[in-house]
Amino acid sequence: MIRNFNYTGRRKIHRAQVAIQLVRQSEGEVPAFNLTKLELEDMPADASVYVEAYHKTSYMRFPYGTVASRKIPADRSLKEIQSPDTVSFRVKVVDETGRHGRLLATVDGITPRAADESGAVRLGLMDVRYEDLGQEIWQMDFEGERPAIVINKNLGKVDITYIVRNDSQFFSLVYPAAIRQILEYIVLEREDMADTDGDPEEDWGVAWLRYVCQLPGVGSPPSEPESSEEKRRWAGVAVAEFCKAKGVADLYADTKNKEKP
């Protein structure tokens, strides 16, 4: 049974305090998850901890004991989630000493990593989803809590999830283009997001701008009165500096050279 919570005075758990990993034992098996990191500072020792998995209308809750005494659920399979590969998580800390549970702290929108994921592909600032896109390979979606790269899941026998996580050629061809779309969306279509002074936990635009503004030569995005062309030029500089920092052209060249007989 799902209890009603009193949300008065709740605190925030930052996403950096949580890490979740997807695991599957064999091909085609429904994945499970591991909670690999959860930092709960200054929380009551007897408060209950819950991890919730969700995707669209599907939802599962897993009790993790208390702050002081964690108990890992034996079954962490995501068998009731509609699309486990695109699942998101939230963590809740609840005071259940009273008649009604009181939510003390929470964090939402946690994107898990795959157990075999190298970390070179994902930036942690966007989600990756797999859907039927017809004859398109990928597209961007800005409707969620963070921007998402949507990948076509119907590519025959191609293991697209492995490619997205590990393939340098995919990274070098897709991610710079995706980042350009994200930055142009922020500065051209959502000028209300083009501010680095907000809370990156609440506003993904702030998180993205802080990320690219620390790259050499990028600087703050043009102010609102600037022309669209100036804003596109700024986004282009940011993408170029990202590519330089990641050695994107070298990654692509190395991949193609390895393919030579």
C-alpha positions in Angstrom: 0.0 0.0 0.0 1.3 3.5 -0.9 1.2 5.8 2.2 0.4 9.5 2.1 3.3 11.7 3.2 3.4 15.1 4.9 5.9 17.1 2.8 6.3 20.0 5.3 9.9 21.1 5.8 11.4 18.5 3.4 15.1 18.7 2.5 16.8 18.0 -0.8 19.2 15.2 -1.5 21.5 16.2 -4.3 21.9 13.9 -7.3 25.7 13.8 -6.7 24.9 11.9 -3.4 23.2 9.0 -5.3 24.4 6.5 -7.8 22.4 3.6 -9.2 23.6 0.9 -11.6 21.6 -1.3 -13.9 22.7 -4.9 -14.0 21.5 -8.0 -16.0 22.9 -11.5 -15.8 22.1 -12.5 -19.4 20.9 -11.2 -22.7 17.1 -10.6 -22.8 16.8 -10.7 -19.0 14.9 -8.0 -17.2 17.5 -5.8 -15.5 17.8 -5.3 -11.8 19.6 -2.4 -10.1 22.2 -1.8 -7.5 22.2 1.3 -5.3 26.0 1.9 -5.3 26.1 5.3 -3.6 23.7 7.0 -1.1 25.0 9.8 1.1 22.5 10.9 3.8 24.2 13.4 6.0 22.4 14.7 9.1 19.4 12.6 8.7 17.6 10.9 11.6 19.1 7.4 12.1 15.7 5.7 12.4 14.2 7.4 9.3 13.1 4.9 6.6 14.8 4.9 3.1 12.9 4.1 -0.1 14.1 3.8 -3.7 11.4 4.2 -6.3 11.8 3.2 -9.9 9.4 4.6 -12.6 8.8 5.0 -16.3 5.7 6.8 -17.5 2.8 5.1 -15.7 4.8 2.1 -14.3 6.2 2.3 -10.8 7.9 0.1 -8.2 9.0 0.9 -4.6 11.9 -0.8 -2.8 12.4 -0.4 1.0 16.0 0.0 2.0 15.7 -0.2 5.8 16.7 3.0 7.7 19.4 5.6 7.5 21.5 3.9 10.1 20.6 0.3 9.2 20.4 -0.3 5.4 18.7 -3.4 4.3 19.2 -4.3 0.6 16.1 -5.9 -0.9 16.8 -9.4 -2.2 14.7 -8.8 -5.4 15.6 -5.6 -7.2 14.3 -6.7 -10.6 12.5 -4.0 -12.6 9.9 -6.5 -13.9 7.0 -4.1 -13.5 8.6 -1.2 -15.3 7.3 -0.7 -18.8 10.7 0.1 -20.3 13.5 -0.8 -17.8 16.3 0.5 -20.1 14.8 4.0 -19.8 13.9 3.8 -16.1 14.4 6.7 -13.7 14.7 6.6 -9.9 13.9 8.7 -6.9 15.0 8.3 -3.3 12.9 9.3 -0.3 13.8 9.5 3.4 10.7 9.2 5.5 9.9 9.7 9.2 7.4 7.0 10.0 7.3 7.4 13.8 4.0 9.3 13.6 0.6 8.2 12.3 1.3 9.6 8.9 4.7 9.3 7.3 6.5 12.6 6.9 8.9 13.1 4.0 12.2 14.4 5.3 14.2 14.5 2.1 14.0 13.4 -1.5 15.8 13.4 -4.9 14.1 12.7 -8.2 15.2 12.1 -11.8 18.1 9.8 -11.1 19.4 8.2 -14.3 21.1 4.8 -13.7 24.3 3.7 -15.4 24.8 0.4 -17.0 27.3 -1.9 -15.2 29.5 -2.1 -18.3 29.2 1.6 -19.2 32.6 3.2 -19.7 31.6 6.7 -18.6 33.2 8.2 -21.7 29.9 8.5 -23.6 27.4 9.8 -21.0 27.9 13.3 -19.6 25.5 13.0 -16.7 23.6 16.0 -18.0 21.2 14.2 -20.3 19.2 11.1 -20.5 19.3 8.3 -23.1 16.0 6.6 -24.2 15.3 3.9 -26.7 12.1 4.2 -28.8 10.8 3.3 -32.3 11.8 6.2 -34.6 11.0 4.6 -37.9 14.0 5.3 -40.2 15.6 7.9 -37.9 18.6 6.8 -35.9 18.3 9.4 -33.2 16.6 12.7 -32.2 16.5 15.1 -29.2 13.6 15.4 -26.7 13.3 18.4 -24.4 10.0 17.5 -22.7 11.4 15.7 -19.7 13.2 16.8 -16.6 16.4 16.8 -18.6 17.1 16.8 -22.3 17.2 13.2 -23.7 18.8 11.6 -26.7 16.2 9.3 -28.1 17.8 6.3 -30.0 15.9 4.1 -32.4 15.5 0.7 -30.7 14.5 -1.1 -33.9 17.7 -1.6 -35.7 17.6 -5.3 -36.5 20.4 -7.3 -34.9 22.5 -4.2 -34.1 23.2 -4.0 -30.3 22.4 -0.3 -30.2 22.6 0.0 -26.4 26.2 -1.3 -26.5 27.1 1.1 -29.3 25.6 4.1 -27.4 27.6 3.2 -24.3 30.9 2.2 -25.7 31.3 3.2 -29.4 33.7 6.1 -29.9 32.4 6.6 -33.5 28.8 7.1 -32.2 30.1 9.5 -29.5 32.1 11.6 -32.0 29.3 11.9 -34.6 26.2 12.2 -32.3 27.1 14.0 -29.1 28.5 17.2 -30.6 25.4 17.6 -32.7 23.2 16.8 -29.7 25.0 19.4 -27.6 24.6 22.0 -30.3 20.8 21.4 -30.2 20.7 21.6 -26.5 22.6 24.9 -26.3 20.6 26.5 -29.1 17.4 25.4 -27.4 18.5 27.2 -24.2 19.7 30.5 -25.7 17.2 30.7 -28.6 14.0 29.0 -27.5 14.2 29.1 -23.7 15.9 32.4 -22.9 14.4 32.1 -19.4 16.9 29.2 -18.9 20.0 31.1 -20.1 21.2 32.0 -16.6 24.1 30.5 -14.7 23.0 31.9 -11.3 20.2 29.4 -10.7 20.1 26.0 -9.0 21.5 23.3 -11.3 19.6 20.7 -9.3 16.3 22.4 -10.2 17.1 23.8 -13.7 18.9 21.6 -16.2 19.7 24.7 -18.3 21.8 26.1 -15.5 23.7 22.8 -15.2 24.4 22.8 -18.9 25.5 26.4 -19.1 27.9 25.9 -16.1 29.3 22.9 -17.8 30.1 24.6 -21.1 31.1 28.0 -19.6 34.0 26.4 -17.8 35.5 25.3 -21.2 38.3 27.5 -22.4 37.2 30.5 -24.5 33.5 29.9 -24.1 32.3 32.5 -21.6 28.7 33.4 -20.7 26.1 33.1 -23.4 25.0 36.3 -25.2 22.5 38.5 -23.3 18.9 38.6 -24.5 19.2 41.7 -26.8 21.9 39.9 -28.9 20.9 38.6 -32.3 20.1 35.0 -33.0 23.2 34.7 -35.1 25.4 35.8 -32.1 23.8 33.1 -30.0 24.3 30.4 -32.6 27.9 31.5 -32.9 28.3 31.2 -29.1 26.8 27.7 -29.2 29.2 26.8 -32.0 32.2 28.0 -30.0 31.0 25.9 -27.0 30.7 22.8 -29.2 34.1 23.3 -30.7 35.7 23.6 -27.3 33.8 20.4 -26.1 35.2 18.6 -29.1 38.7 19.8 -28.4 38.5 18.8 -24.7 37.3 15.3 -25.7 39.5 14.9 -28.7 36.5 14.0 -30.8 38.2 14.1 -34.2 41.0 11.9 -32.9 38.5 9.4 -31.4 36.7 9.1 -34.8 40.0 8.8 -36.7 41.3 6.1 -34.3 38.0 4.1 -34.7 38.1 4.2 -38.5 41.8 3.3 -38.6 41.1 0.2 -36.4 38.5 -0.9 -39.0 41.1 -1.1 -41.8 42.0 -4.6 -42.8 
